């Protein structure tokens, strides 16, 4: 993470050597010779840290501190003071200064203090983001599934988590795209850094740039203080751009440049900020078709689609329905203080014959409703919404074993269609030996 530091001191013999040492350590430093110029610099650009002398002509360091708290409240302020002004420095600490340095400066000590303050700031920022995430209602905490198609997804998640490649996650609404994005983040080297989810379809068109890249105080009406923006908040971590196909064209251009240059420019700022952010994007649309129609930029498509993870619909992984049902029952037992044991055979048959157009989200909502309404130990059909009874297909039968056999037969047929009749490949997808597949096909032909 790049750290921008502003040094304000009227003494050149302190200001310039300090700047030299910090620049040599990899920090980005700017120097000014008084408090007024320090405030002007804060108004123009973003600084992570302000190091200011207490005694300066005109505006002193404490006044600079107070003004900086209004203009850029996230900027860390460190005061430089002589031994005789320590009491003033302590008073400044009570007003929001992070630390103070005694003259003559010990540069080794300065570097140690800076590293500690930066680390503490990152921890505070990460914890603030984490608190927001804890308060958010996510679909489920772990990825549930043992079907062959989900095993492939798990393997791909494991592979892509180990690198910082841009990933495009595709799939219908409700298939768990954000869950997969979080799994990628949490299994990689950035897992201890921020994960910032962004719903691109929920941001008003005139606010995209300010929300993404931040702004300086006074950049526009209502900009009462500096705002770092979503990309800066995600620095060193991951930003998840959900519904990326909803981005308007002008933001597609700007996002493409950010991905290319790895830097952002806040509104009203005169310089760019380097960022280290991993991009995970998701959409329920066919972006290739969007590119062909001119709705999505081709260059941006190729930048975000280094690797594509295509999530299956719930209809394509019905083997996982019983596991998901158990998971959601446990979840809502805890949340609603209930003690439901499970679902009866009739409900199993209904669930296995239902087409689940709303995917995981629809299943979870149905289980939440059933757990809430259920007055027994077991969920029975009377606790399900009426439309599920209108959606029965040929899989529905009174006999459970017959229903499971019919589902198995249909599932095998779907896989064979997908593999264009290649039985070896079909057996791999089904997770069975070819001999097992041939036996089941032969059994079905005899019926």
Rosetta blueprint (number, residue, H / E / L):
1 X L
2 X L
3 X L
4 X E
5 X E
6 X E
7 X E
8 X E
9 X L
10 X L
11 X L
12 X H
13 X H
14 X H
15 X H
16 X H
17 X H
18 X H
19 X H
20 X H
21 X H
22 X H
23 X H
24 X H
25 X L
26 X L
27 X L
28 X E
29 X E
30 X E
31 X E
32 X E
33 X L
34 X L
35 X H
36 X H
37 X H
38 X H
39 X H
40 X H
41 X H
42 X H
43 X H
44 X H
45 X L
46 X L
47 X L
48 X L
49 X E
50 X E
51 X E
52 X E
53 X E
54 X L
55 X L
56 X L
57 X L
58 X L
59 X L
60 X L
61 X H
62 X H
63 X H
64 X H
65 X H
66 X H
67 X H
68 X H
69 X H
70 X H
71 X H
72 X L
73 X L
74 X L
75 X L
76 X E
77 X E
78 X E
79 X E
80 X E
81 X E
82 X L
83 X H
84 X H
85 X H
86 X H
87 X H
88 X H
89 X H
90 X H
91 X H
92 X H
93 X H
94 X H
95 X L
96 X L
97 X L
98 X L
99 X E
100 X E
101 X E
102 X E
103 X L
104 X L
105 X L
106 X L
107 X H
108 X H
109 X H
110 X H
111 X H
112 X H
113 X H
114 X H
115 X H
116 X H
117 X H
118 X H
119 X H
120 X H
121 X H
122 X H
123 X H
124 X H
125 X H
126 X H
127 X H
128 X H
129 X H
130 X H
131 X H
132 X H
133 X H
134 X H
135 X L
136 X L
137 X L
138 X L
139 X L
140 X L
141 X L
142 X L
143 X L
144 X L
145 X L
146 X L
147 X L
148 X H
149 X H
150 X H
151 X H
152 X H
153 X H
154 X H
155 X H
156 X H
157 X H
158 X H
159 X H
160 X H
161 X H
162 X L
163 X L
164 X L
165 X L
166 X L
167 X E
168 X E
169 X E
170 X E
171 X L
172 X L
173 X L
174 X L
175 X L
176 X L
177 X H
178 X H
179 X H
180 X H
181 X H
182 X H
183 X H
184 X H
185 X H
186 X H
187 X L
188 X L
189 X L
190 X L
191 X L
192 X L
193 X L
194 X L
195 X E
196 X E
197 X E
198 X E
199 X E
200 X H
201 X H
202 X H
203 X L
204 X L
205 X H
206 X H
207 X H
208 X H
209 X H
210 X H
211 X H
212 X H
213 X H
214 X L
215 X E
216 X L
217 X L
218 X L
219 X L
220 X L
221 X L
222 X L
223 X L
224 X L
225 X L
226 X L
227 X E
228 X L
229 X H
230 X H
231 X H
232 X H
233 X H
234 X L
235 X L
236 X L
237 X L
238 X E
239 X E
240 X E
241 X E
242 X E
243 X L
244 X H
245 X H
246 X H
247 X L
248 X L
249 X H
250 X H
251 X H
252 X H
253 X H
254 X H
255 X H
256 X H
257 X H
258 X H
259 X H
260 X H
261 X H
262 X L
263 X E
264 X E
265 X L
266 X L
267 X E
268 X L
269 X L
270 X L
271 X L
272 X L
273 X E
274 X E
275 X L
276 X L
277 X L
278 X E
279 X E
280 X E
281 X E
282 X E
283 X E
284 X L
285 X L
286 X L
287 X H
288 X H
289 X H
290 X H
291 X H
292 X H
293 X H
294 X L
295 X L
296 X L
297 X L
298 X H
299 X H
300 X H
301 X H
302 X H
303 X H
304 X H
305 X L
306 X L
307 X E
308 X E
309 X E
310 X E
311 X L
312 X L
313 X L
314 X H
315 X H
316 X H
317 X H
318 X H
319 X H
320 X H
321 X H
322 X H
323 X H
324 X H
325 X H
326 X H
327 X H
328 X H
329 X H
330 X H
331 X H
332 X H
333 X H
334 X H
335 X H
336 X H
337 X L
338 X L
339 X L
340 X L
341 X L
342 X E
343 X E
344 X L
345 X H
346 X H
347 X H
348 X H
349 X H
350 X H
351 X H
352 X H
353 X H
354 X L
355 X L
356 X L
357 X L
358 X L
359 X H
360 X H
361 X H
362 X H
363 X H
364 X H
365 X H
366 X H
367 X H
368 X H
369 X H
370 X H
371 X H
372 X H
373 X H
374 X L
375 X L
376 X L
377 X L
378 X E
379 X E
380 X L
381 X H
382 X H
383 X H
384 X L
385 X L
386 X H
387 X H
388 X H
389 X H
390 X H
391 X H
392 X L
393 X L
394 X L
395 X L
396 X L
397 X L
398 X L
399 X L
400 X H
401 X H
402 X H
403 X H
404 X H
405 X H
406 X H
407 X H
408 X H
409 X H
410 X H
411 X H
412 X H
413 X H
414 X H
415 X H
416 X H
417 X H
418 X H
419 X L
420 X L
421 X L
422 X L
423 X H
424 X H
425 X H
426 X H
427 X H
428 X H
429 X H
430 X H
431 X L
432 X L
433 X L
434 X H
435 X H
436 X H
437 X H
438 X H
439 X H
440 X H
441 X H
442 X H
443 X H
444 X H
445 X H
446 X L
447 X L
